[in-house]
C-alpha cells in the first residue's frame, strides 16, 4: 500500500505541477508544494511562496524561513525528512513581485491541494503562520487579525476524511522581519509569541 510520502509525491507531480486553477500559475517557476516528514505530527501552514521559494520549489527557505528555523530550534523542533514537521503554504505558486497576499479566489482554487496534504499527513496539530493561513483554515474573513486568531482555541475539521485536529494560529515570521529595524520591541514581542505558540503546539503533539 502506498505510504504518505508516495501519496504526496503523486499529488505534487500529477496535479499541482500542472495546475491552472488560478492566475498564479503564470508566476510559477516551480510549484512550492511542501517539505519535511510526510508522517509528521505537526503541520505548519504558511501563506504563499516567496521569490526564493519559487526558484527552488521548497517552502520557507528565504529570510523568513531562517527566522522560522531559529524559532523551531528554540522549542526543540527541526525540519528534516524524519523530523516532527511537515511545512506547506495556503497557495502553492508565487503571488508575484512584492509578495502580495493571495486573493480569496486564489486561496479557494488551491484549497483542494492543502486539504489533501492534511488528509495524507494526518497531523496531531496544525500551526498556521500569518493572517491568510489562519483565516483560511478557521473559516474567517481574510482581514481577521492574527491577534484575535491566536487567542482562541480552534479545531480543523475535514468531513471527507474525518480528520479533526487542534489548530494553533500564530504570526508569520515575515512579521518579525518587517519590524526588526523600525520597531525592534514589537519584533521581539512577536518572536516570543510565536515561540510560545510553537511550544503549545509541541505539547499538543507530544503530551
N, C-alpha and C positions, 0 to 999 in steps of 0.2 A: 504494500500500500504506500503511495507517495507520502513523503514527510512534508512538514510545514515549509521547509526551505524549497522543496521542489514545487509546491503549490504557488509560493510567492514568485519564484522564478518564471513559472509558466504565465502567471498573471502579468508580470512585467514584460516579458518578451513577446507574448502573443496579443496582448491587449493594450497595455499602457504605452508601449513604444510607438504604436501606430495610431494612437487616439487622435481624433479630430473633433471631439465633442464641443470644444470651445475655441475661441480665437487665440488662446495662449499657446497652442501648438506652433504658431508661426514664430514664436520666440525660441523654440526649443532647439538646443544643440544636442543635449542628451536628456532623456527623461530622468527625473530625480525621484526614484521610486522609494527606496528605503535602505537601511543599513543596520547591521547588528545581528543579534541572535533571533532566528525565526521562531524559537520557542521561548522567547523572553517572558519574564514575569512582569516587566514594566515596559509599556509603550509610551514614548514621548512623541507628541504630535505638534509640529510647528505650523507656520502659516504658509510659506511659499519659498521655493529655492531662490538663492541669490545668483549673481553673475558667476562666481567661482563654482558653485554647485552645478550650474548649467553647463559649465565646461567639463567638469569631472564626473557628473552623474551621481554624486554622493551628497546626502543632506548634511548640513551643518559642518562644513569644512573651512568656512571663511572665518572672519574675526569673531562673529557671534558664536560660531561653533567652538572656537578656542575658549571663549568665556564659559560656555556651557560645559565643556570638558573639565575646566577647572572647578566649577561648582559641583559637578558629579563626583570628582575625586575627593572633594571635601566630605562627602557623605558616604564614601566607600563604594561608589559605583563607577564602572568603567565601560567604555564602548568596545566590544570585542565580539567575535563570532560565537564565542562560548560564554559571553557575559550575560548579565541580567537584563540588558536593554535592547529594545528594537526602536529605531527612530525613523520617522517619516514626516511628511507635510500634508496639509489640508489639500493643496493642489500640487501637482507633480511637475509642472512646467514653470519656467521663469516668467514672472509678470512683465519683465522688461526694464528698460533704463529707469533709474530712480527707485526701483523696487516698490512700486505702488501696491497697496493692498489688493488682493484679488476681489473681483466683483461677486455679488451674490450668485449670479447665473453661472459664473466660472466654478465657484465652490460646489454648487449643485451638480454641475456637469461632471465634476471629478469625484464626487462623494461615493459613487459605487466602488471605486478603487480603494479608498480609505476604509470603507466598511468591510470590504473583502479582506483587506490586510488584517483588520482587527478580528474578523471571524477566523482567519487562518492561525494567527499567533495565539489568540485567546489568552490575553494577559490577565494578571491578577489586579492590575491597576493601570489607569491611563493618566498621563500628565499632559495637559495642554499648555503650550508655550505661546502666550500672547492672546490678544483680544479676538482675532479672527478664529483661531482654532478653538478657543474656549467657548465662544458664542456659537460656533457651528455645531459642536458636539453636545451642547446643552440645550440647543433649540432657541437661543436668544437672538435678538437683533444684533447685527454686526457692530453697532455702535455701543453695545453694552461694555461697561468698564471692567478691566481686569480686577480692580479693587473690589467690585461687587462680586464677581465670579469666585474669587479666591476665598471669600469669607463665607461661603456656603458649601454644604455637602451635596455632591451630585452623584448620580449613577448613570452610566452609559448603558442603554438598553437596545439590544438588537433583536427584534421579534423573529427575524428569519432563522437565526442560529440559536436563539435562546440565551445569547451572551448577555450577562448582567454584571458589570464591574464598577467599582468606585472610580470616580473621576476627580482628579485634583487639578484645579486651574491655577496657573501662575504667570508671571511676567515672561516675556520673550527676552532672551539675553541681549538682543539689539537695543532694548530699552535701557539696559545698563550702560551699553556703549554710548548711546546718544547723550547720556547725562554725565559721562566721565569728565569732560572738560568744563562745561558750563555750570553743572550742578553736582559736584562730586558727592555731596551729602546725600542727595536723592539716589545717586548711583549706588552708594554703599548700602543705603537702606533697602533698595530694590534687590541687591545681591543677597542680603541677609534673608529677605522674604523668600526669594527663590530657593535658597539653601534650606530654609525651614520647610518649604513645600516639598522639596525633594526628600527630605528626611521623613516627612509624613507619609509620602508615597512608599518609601522603603519599608516603613513599619507595617504598612498595609500588606505589601508583597511578602514580607518576611517577618511575621509576627513572633 
